[in-house]
C-alpha cells in the first residue's frame, strides 16, 4: 500500500470480499471507502465504520452510479 500513500489516494471503491481481507492499517491514507459489487455484511460495517467513511453503492444502479 505504499503506492496508495505515495500517490495520496484518499478514496477507493472496493468489493466487500476484497475489503474483508484488509485491515485499517493496510489502507492508511484512504479516508473514504465506497463498497460495491456485493452486499455489505454487518460485520464489515462494524469493522470499518470506526476508522473510515464508508459508503455503500451496492444495488441495481451501482454500475451507473460508479460510472458517473
N, C-alpha and C positions, 0 to 999 in steps of 0.2 A: 504494500500500500504506500510505499514511498512515492510512487508516481502520483497518487491522489494528493498527497500532501504537497509535493513539489509543484504541482500544477494548480494548487489552490482550488481544487474541486470541492464545492460545498453542497451540491445536490446530486443525488443518484436515484435512478429508477431500477429496482431490483425485484425479482420474483421471490416470494416467501421461501421457497425451497433453497435458494442461494443465501438469503439473509439468515436463515436458520443455522447455517454453518459458520457464521461470523460472530464476533464479539464486538462490543463498542470500541475496544482498543484497536480492532482491525480497521476501523473506518474513521480514525482521527482526522479531523478537518471537515468531514462531511457533517453538515448540520441538519439537512433535510433529506429524508428517505421517502421516496414515492414507491409504494408497493403495488405491483400489478402483475397480471398473468395468471394468478391463482388466488383463491380465497386466503385471507389472512387469519391465522388462528389467534385465539385469546392469549395463548402462551407467548406468542411472538410479540403481541401488543404489550404485554406486561414486561417482557424482556427489554424492549426498546423505548418505551414511552418516557422513561426517566432520563434518557440520555440524548434523544434526538427528536426533532419534529417529524412526526410520522403521518403520511398522507396515504390513504387507501384509494387507489384508482381502479380497483377490480370491479368488473361489471360488464354489461353488454356494450357499453360505449368506450371501453378503455382504449381500444386501438385508435379511435377518433380523437379522444382527449389527449393521449400521449403523442399522437402525430401532430396535433395542433401546436 
